[in-house]
Amino acid sequence: MLRFGITPIDENNIMSVFNRGKGMQSFRELSFSDIILDAVERGYHHCEITLDIFQILPIPMNDAEIQKLRDIKKKYDITYSAHFPIWSIDLSSPNKFIREASAESIIHSYDMFKKLEEDIEIYVLHPTGKLAAEIFSLDIPKKYFKLLTALFSGFAVQGIKKVIRETKIDRTKIAIENIDFPFEGSLDIIKKIRGSGLCIDTGHFLGGFSGDKYSTGDAIIEALEAHFDKLIEIHLLDYNEKDRDHGALGTGGFPPHFLKVVNDYNFDGPIVFELNYEKALESINFIKKNLPEIEVPKITK
């Protein structure tokens, strides 16, 4: 059975817990474990923890909350992954001060949840940042394309190695996500960070973020089959002009056959909807309709 999960709260829906009358105090009073429990009671078997929110908002995370998260995992037999910070983060920056500060932010986020580390299956990481995305959005001559890809990949490897060196994190838990960067460069980073794996984000592929040649349904299926041996997590999303890379399945060009291949290959890693509950439910209904042979969680709302 495929293991579908959700990001119960992230930058896309964080304001849903904001109380205008209380202001920032509403975040200080927030119980993150209650948010996880709500996701589990809705029917999800996996939750991805967005580590950004604990660095930009005063959401408490202490030993008591960690223990509650551990208790929920045990009681409901669920699993966790975590997404390292991405806001203002650039591990591939040519500026060493920005690169090192970005690594420090990731190290801090790891340390904040260190007591939950045994329960976190995968840490998703964006290897590059906005500068690389801006540069590769330009019409770069072919003779410079490989050079620039190698340059940013090399800086990213330096930043990731700093994170590994200082946290002693198990490399096999690191999932390098395909993002606004040539997919070949991300694959090269995985090769150089031995033991790390791949997180395929279907919305990024379909939006052309990882290269125009990967922006069709057939192309992402080919990428899946070619690199399945590296795959340890999937971010399951569609792409459309309104929602961009965070669309519900069926609102863009997502190919249902992608999930058939994932199922046929007996993928056992987490498949995460980086969506709000409404769009996640829409995606689940899309799977039910187009792939009735795939068992999906019984979501209540």
Buried (B, 14 or more C-beta within 10 A) or exposed (E): EBBBBBBBBBBBBBEEBEEEEEEEEBBEEBEBBEBBBBBBEBBBBBBBBBBBBBBEBEBEBEEEBBEBBBEBBEEEEBBBBBBBBBEBBBBBBEEEEBBBBBBEBBBBBBEBBEBBBEBBBBBBBBBBBBBBBEBBEEEBEEEEBEEBBEBBBBBBBBBBBBBBEBBEBEEEBBBBBBBBBBBBBBBBBBEBBEEBBBBBBBBBBBBBBBBEEBBBBEBBBBBBEEBBEBBBBBBBBBBBEEBBBBBBBBBBBBBBBBBBBBBEEEBEBBBBBBBBBEBBBBBBBBBEEBBEEBEBBEBEE
